């Protein structure tokens, strides 16, 4: 009987570990590409270039690369007001897209590693969870 109980708990532990194992960076980027196509491409375009004066670029974006947590906060909570990207001022609204923390991490990993952008680290759902709305104030 003890063997059955121990086996049961080991099975539950192994299953839980497999379900909650974090994605590799490559898996996250692949998932982020799909999210980008569903939620971001309409404004930021397939090239990540955006539309000058209206939708800021993600490609070679100094704002994005220098303000990772603020960029996460913008995705998580929405963004409104002035920001300066590559010496151009944008004063618009990006609505909260309703993405969960894993989707935000995935799309951030995608845009941080596309169109010539490179980011050595990996954005994780736990990092997204830690980002507070106050960063946007």
Buried (B, 14 or more C-beta within 10 A) or exposed (E): EEEEEEEEEEEEEEEEEEEEEEBEBEEBBBBBBEBBEEBBEEBBBEEBBBEEEEBBBBBBBEBBBEBBBBBBBBBBBBBEEEBEBBEEEBEBEBEEBEBEBBBBBBBBBBBBBBBEBEBEEBBBBEBBEEBEEEBBE
